[in-house]
Amino acid sequence: MHSFLTILGTAGLAAAHGLVDSYVVDGTKYPSFDARVDMDFQPTVKRISWGSKTAGGPINDVNSADITCRAGPFVAPALTAVARAGSKIDIKWTDWFGNHKGPLFTYMGLLPNDDTKLQDVGFFKIDEATYDPATEVWGTDRLIKNNNTWTVTIPSDIKPGNYIVRHESIALHNSWMENKTRKTSGAQHYPNCFKVQVTGAGTAMPPTVKFPGAYHWNDAGILINIYYGPKQYISPGPPVYVGARDPPAGPAANVIETGALTGELAQKYAALRVAKNKGLMTAVHETAAMAGGGGCHWEAGADPSTMKCKATNPEDPARWAGFAQPVGSPLWVEKPGTAQRGPAPPKTFETWKPET
């Protein structure tokens, strides 16, 4: 017997794949906030990331305050990572679902003080991994191939100080589902924010954008039907700040406290994490199948990480509606891509133009 789950997803399923597991900042590893465990664990754990009980699910409304660093209320970081300008950051996600295809973006924003609202911080983009139409490979495909890990380089010329690093994956499997009344697409945003003290002698202060504000719900890279062969991908938000990427100067910091647990506390934490995962698996397996859309299936009782995902529901393979790549839009092409076997975009959208 198989359990079948639509790619529209559930809160439980989203929590399983929308989390960052850990960060390696300039050679030092820090655990990330785990929404499944950290709010309940005692004694209170210390993290470099902003976290909350609901931090595992996606954000659909780009005009919501939650688009900044995910849904609050937040537990602010108790620790700050330290990195030399020009050093690298490895961001390790929990297992990402192969059919949740989309881009990866990384931003940095100078944090004037710890009382500054996240929505008041100005961010500049330092890295992006989007889409290669020649190979049909997305940023998330590259992420999965690299053991769910993405590496970025801190610009070597930026002004030293405390920064928020905002790393985001956008899952586009349902992004064609536009809602003009609510002004949303079906894109699922998974922003994760963590705090880093950047050292160095740089002076650059790149132009910035704020979240919300940087994205519009019908940007070409957010309201898009990836199953109808996009010939290009137009990134939302600002361009990547070029700046300098020189090697870091001097030795890396000797970090004393990272938030990692040891001894009996580490064993207690690991046991709680296993228990939470078992509860999550049970909830996912008991989810009823929904008509339409694509999805994942696996043997009942098996670990969801072994699932096989399809772009279309095998019980209803042609059910796609509400195309976000209508005739005349920047990404529309006549020939379907390899993942799309449904009807063509309706002709009624020939005069479609994005709203501003």
CORUR-V229654 format. One record per residue. N is the residue number from 1. RES is the residue in one small letter. SS is DSSP state (h for helix, s for strand, l for the rest). BURIAL is I if it has 24 or more other C-alpha atoms within 12 Angstrom, else O. D_FIRST is the distance of its C-alpha to the first C-alpha in Angstrom with 1 decimal. Layout:
BEGIN
n	res	ss	burial	d_first
N	RES	SS	BURIAL	D_FIRST
N	RES	SS	BURIAL	D_FIRST
END
This chain:
BEGIN
n	res	ss	burial	d_first
1	m	l	O	0.0
2	h	s	O	3.8
3	s	s	I	6.9
4	f	s	I	9.7
5	l	s	I	13.3
6	t	s	I	16.5
7	i	l	I	19.3
8	l	l	I	21.4
9	g	l	I	20.0
10	t	l	I	20.5
11	a	h	I	23.1
12	g	h	I	20.9
13	l	h	I	19.4
14	a	h	I	23.0
15	a	h	I	24.3
16	a	h	I	22.1
17	h	h	I	23.7
18	g	l	I	27.1
19	l	l	I	29.0
20	v	s	I	31.7
21	d	s	I	31.5
22	s	s	I	35.1
23	y	s	I	38.2
24	v	s	I	40.7
25	v	s	I	44.0
26	d	l	I	46.9
27	g	l	I	45.6
28	t	s	I	44.6
29	k	s	I	41.0
30	y	s	I	40.2
31	p	s	I	36.9
32	s	l	I	35.7
33	f	l	I	35.1
34	d	l	I	31.5
35	a	l	I	30.7
36	r	l	I	28.0
37	v	l	I	30.6
38	d	l	I	34.2
39	m	l	I	35.1
40	d	l	O	34.3
41	f	l	I	35.7
42	q	l	O	39.2
43	p	l	O	41.6
44	t	l	O	41.2
45	v	l	I	40.1
46	k	l	I	42.2
47	r	l	I	40.9
48	i	l	I	42.4
49	s	s	I	39.9
50	w	l	I	39.8
51	g	s	I	36.8
52	s	l	I	35.5
53	k	l	I	32.7
54	t	l	I	31.2
55	a	l	I	31.9
56	g	l	I	28.3
57	g	l	I	27.7
58	p	l	I	29.2
59	i	s	I	32.4
60	n	l	I	32.6
61	d	l	I	36.2
62	v	l	I	38.7
63	n	l	I	41.5
64	s	l	I	40.1
65	a	h	I	41.7
66	d	h	I	38.2
67	i	h	I	38.3
68	t	l	I	40.7
69	c	l	I	38.7
70	r	l	I	35.7
71	a	l	I	35.5
72	g	l	I	38.0
73	p	l	O	39.7
74	f	l	I	40.2
75	v	s	I	41.0
76	a	l	I	43.7
77	p	l	I	43.9
78	a	l	I	45.8
79	l	l	I	46.4
80	t	l	I	47.6
81	a	s	I	46.7
82	v	s	I	49.7
83	a	s	I	49.9
84	r	s	I	52.8
85	a	l	I	53.1
86	g	l	I	51.8
87	s	l	I	49.2
88	k	s	I	45.5
89	i	s	I	42.5
90	d	s	I	39.0
91	i	s	I	36.3
92	k	s	I	33.0
93	w	s	I	29.9
94	t	l	I	26.7
95	d	l	I	23.9
96	w	l	I	24.2
97	f	l	I	21.4
98	g	l	I	22.3
99	n	l	I	21.8
100	h	l	I	24.2
101	k	l	I	27.1
102	g	l	I	30.7
103	p	l	I	34.0
104	l	s	I	35.3
105	f	s	I	38.6
106	t	s	I	40.8
107	y	s	I	43.8
108	m	s	I	46.5
109	g	s	I	48.7
110	l	s	I	51.8
111	l	l	I	51.6
112	p	l	O	55.1
113	n	l	O	54.5
114	d	l	O	51.7
115	d	l	O	52.5
116	t	l	O	51.8
117	k	l	O	49.0
118	l	h	I	46.2
119	q	h	I	46.7
120	d	h	O	50.4
121	v	l	I	49.7
122	g	l	I	50.4
123	f	s	I	47.9
124	f	s	I	48.4
125	k	s	I	45.8
126	i	s	I	46.0
127	d	s	I	43.0
128	e	s	I	40.4
129	a	s	I	37.7
130	t	l	I	36.8
131	y	s	I	35.9
132	d	s	O	37.1
133	p	l	O	37.0
134	a	l	O	38.0
135	t	l	O	34.9
136	e	l	I	32.6
137	v	s	I	32.1
138	w	s	I	32.0
139	g	h	I	33.2
140	t	h	I	29.7
141	d	h	I	28.9
142	r	h	I	32.0
143	l	h	I	31.0
144	i	h	I	27.7
145	k	h	O	29.6
146	n	l	O	32.1
147	n	l	O	29.8
148	n	l	I	29.3
149	t	s	I	33.1
150	w	s	I	35.8
151	t	s	I	39.5
152	v	s	I	42.4
153	t	s	I	46.1
154	i	l	I	48.4
155	p	l	I	51.3
156	s	l	I	54.4
157	d	l	I	56.9
158	i	s	I	55.5
159	k	s	I	57.5
160	p	l	I	56.6
161	g	s	I	55.1
162	n	s	I	52.0
163	y	s	I	49.2
164	i	s	I	45.8
165	v	s	I	43.4
166	r	s	I	40.9
167	h	s	I	38.0
168	e	s	I	35.5
169	s	s	I	32.4
170	i	s	I	31.8
171	a	s	I	28.3
172	l	l	I	29.0
173	h	l	I	25.7
174	n	l	I	26.6
175	s	l	I	30.3
176	w	l	I	31.2
177	m	l	I	30.5
178	e	l	I	34.1
179	n	s	O	35.5
180	k	l	O	39.2
181	t	l	O	39.9
182	r	l	O	38.5
183	k	l	I	39.4
184	t	s	I	36.1
185	s	l	I	33.8
186	g	l	I	30.1
187	a	l	I	30.8
188	q	s	I	29.5
189	h	s	I	32.3
190	y	s	I	31.7
191	p	s	I	35.3
192	n	s	I	36.1
193	c	s	I	39.7
194	f	s	I	41.6
195	k	s	I	45.2
196	v	s	I	47.3
197	q	s	I	51.1
198	v	s	I	52.4
199	t	s	I	55.6
200	g	l	I	58.1
201	a	l	O	61.1
202	g	s	I	59.6
203	t	l	O	60.9
204	a	s	O	58.5
205	m	l	O	56.9
206	p	l	I	54.7
207	p	l	I	54.4
208	t	l	I	51.6
209	v	s	I	49.2
210	k	l	I	47.7
211	f	l	I	44.2
212	p	l	I	43.9
213	g	l	I	46.1
214	a	l	I	45.2
215	y	l	I	42.4
216	h	l	I	42.3
217	w	l	I	39.2
218	n	l	I	39.9
219	d	l	I	41.1
220	a	l	I	40.1
221	g	l	I	37.9
222	i	l	I	36.0
223	l	l	I	35.8
224	i	l	I	34.3
225	n	l	I	31.7
226	i	h	I	30.6
227	y	h	I	28.6
228	y	h	I	31.8
229	g	l	I	33.5
230	p	l	I	35.8
231	k	l	I	39.0
232	q	l	I	39.8
233	y	l	I	38.8
234	i	l	I	41.4
235	s	l	I	41.0
236	p	l	I	41.5
237	g	l	I	44.2
238	p	l	I	47.2
239	p	l	O	47.7
240	v	s	I	47.3
241	y	l	I	50.4
242	v	l	O	51.9
243	g	l	I	54.5
244	a	l	O	55.0
245	r	l	O	52.6
246	d	l	O	55.1
247	p	l	O	54.2
248	p	l	I	54.5
249	a	l	O	57.9
250	g	l	O	58.6
251	p	l	O	56.3
252	a	l	O	53.0
253	a	l	O	53.2
254	n	l	O	52.8
255	v	l	O	50.2
256	i	l	O	50.3
257	e	l	O	47.5
258	t	l	I	44.1
259	g	l	I	42.0
260	a	l	I	40.2
261	l	l	O	39.9
262	t	l	O	41.0
263	g	h	O	41.1
264	e	h	O	39.7
265	l	h	O	39.0
266	a	h	O	36.8
267	q	h	O	34.8
268	k	h	O	34.5
269	y	h	I	33.4
270	a	h	O	30.8
271	a	h	O	29.3
272	l	h	O	29.2
273	r	h	I	27.4
274	v	h	O	24.7
275	a	h	O	24.3
276	k	h	I	24.2
277	n	h	I	21.5
278	k	h	O	19.3
279	g	h	O	19.9
280	l	h	I	19.1
281	m	h	I	15.7
282	t	h	O	14.9
283	a	h	I	16.3
284	v	h	I	14.5
285	h	h	I	11.0
286	e	l	O	12.2
287	t	l	O	13.6
288	a	l	O	13.0
289	a	l	I	12.7
290	m	l	O	16.3
291	a	l	O	17.9
292	g	l	I	19.8
293	g	l	I	20.3
294	g	l	I	18.4
295	g	s	I	15.8
296	c	s	I	13.6
297	h	s	I	10.0
298	w	s	O	8.6
299	e	s	O	6.3
300	a	l	O	6.1
301	g	l	O	9.7
302	a	l	O	11.0
303	d	l	O	14.2
304	p	h	I	14.3
305	s	h	O	17.2
306	t	h	O	15.0
307	m	l	I	13.4
308	k	s	O	14.3
309	c	s	I	16.2
310	k	s	I	17.5
311	a	l	I	20.6
312	t	l	I	19.4
313	n	l	I	16.5
314	p	l	O	15.3
315	e	l	O	15.2
316	d	l	O	18.8
317	p	l	O	20.4
318	a	l	O	24.0
319	r	l	O	23.9
320	w	l	I	26.4
321	a	l	I	29.4
322	g	l	I	32.2
323	f	l	I	33.1
324	a	l	I	35.2
325	q	l	I	36.8
326	p	l	I	38.9
327	v	l	O	41.6
328	g	l	O	44.5
329	s	l	I	42.7
330	p	l	I	43.3
331	l	l	I	39.9
332	w	l	I	39.4
333	v	l	O	39.1
334	e	l	O	38.9
335	k	l	O	36.6
336	p	l	O	32.9
337	g	l	I	31.5
338	t	l	O	28.8
339	a	l	I	26.0
340	q	l	I	27.2
341	r	l	O	26.6
342	g	l	I	27.5
343	p	l	O	30.9
344	a	l	I	34.0
345	p	l	I	35.5
346	p	l	O	37.4
347	k	h	O	41.1
348	t	h	O	42.1
349	f	h	O	41.8
350	e	l	O	44.5
351	t	l	O	46.9
352	w	l	O	44.4
353	k	l	O	46.0
354	p	l	I	44.6
355	e	l	O	46.1
356	t	l	O	48.2
END
